[in-house]
Amino acid sequence: MNPKCARCEKTVYPMEKLGCLDKAWHKGCFNCEICHTTLTMKSYKGYQKKPYCNAHYPTTRFTAVADTPENLRLKKQQEQVSNVHYQAQHRENLQKFTAVADNPESERVKKQRDLSGGSYRQGSTTAGSRWEQEQGSRPAPQEPSYAAEPEPEPEPEQPAPSAYSYSQRAPAPEPEPEPEPEPEPEPEQEPEPEPAPEPDSAGGVTMKAVYDYDAADEDEISFVEGDTALDVVAVDDGWITATIQRTGDRGMAPSNYFEDL
């Protein structure tokens, strides 16, 4: 038996049935409860087995409540009930403690404690006054006296030597001149060896590239038009071995890409 639509309560046939939220819906009846926007299985949000769109989905946030007279009356009544309960609990706790009467033994201990505290204060006062009396009876300490030491007598000044006394003195002997050391002979400088002539890198056949070429193997070299090939050696028909002057690479290259200079 075909179920009923949850919105229009009409029969829902299998071709137009949409099962969601434990209910059967027509595809056109599956819309938002507030704005009636048509929803799909990806755009709906269920709340209490009812479909809602994203804009009208009920939120679970708390709302602010104003202090109405009724709310204020209930708040005051609750505070009074709490105060009465607290006082009753306080009286119940007081009944658990028993009052202790001042028996002769407790009176004796209290009196002994008071006497011991008074004698300690009186003894400390007496000791302080006795120390002040002893300090007052002692003579004041005198500063030590130091005998004045005699000042040393000044030494007699010697007369300054006059120009006459310098002239009477014998002239000091002049120091003998030290013999000059003989100059050491300078070592003969060996002639520097002439540098060996560098080998001419371009001693072989020289050719010029007329086309560009990219190496196709590891033993081949690449070059561009206008490069100079040095030390050209023929390998076989169509191939040579040369060194590119611009890059310094040496390898095989096709001979028809070069011409003689």
Secondary structure by P-SEA (a helix, b strand, c coil): cbbbbcccccccccccccccccccccccccccccccccccccccccccccccccccccccbbbbbcccaaaaaaaaaaaaaaaaaaaaaaaaaaaabbbbcccaaaaaaaaaaaaaaaaaaaaaaaaaaaaaaaaaacccccccccccccccccccccccccaaaaaaccccccccccccccccccccccccccccccccccccbbbbbcbbbbbccccbbbbcccccccccccccccbbbbbccccccbbbbbccccccc
